């Protein structure tokens, strides 16, 4: 009985040693394997709308702009570009600060506008405190608002791009926000 127990213990030790040898070899092969550098990201909007067809009420789009690093390398110094149609009925607002804002108003997960305050068509924003986006990580410019009053027919697209040290030409948002509507005035229907 004792001999059987010793044989089993010896076989277990041999299997354990063999398993460790295999694991060491697998780790060595993985470490030596060259993984190609892949810089890749996806940027997209999520949003919801409250549209009024009453010319006396305001319509609203509440949205967020997301950047997801789908590559295997860090994305450094990201910033975004949002474009609102020029000479439109649309008004943009969001949670961002300007460079010269008080330190107390700059939150670490906030965003800073880096272009002119007077420009109502283009919004260039960079994250505060987030200099890198790690692989499989996502950052978001959350809860911006687009307002408009439908006093007459309207149409416009909100587009976005993400730029970084690795993506100098920019990556376009995969789903621009397209907003349009036709307002019928009394008498247009033969009344």
Helices and strands as residue ranges (DSSP letters): H 2-32, E 41-50, E 58-69, E 75-76, E 79-83, E 91-93, E 97-98, G 103-105, E 111-113, E 122-127, E 132-133, E 138-149, E 154-163, E 171-172, E 177-181
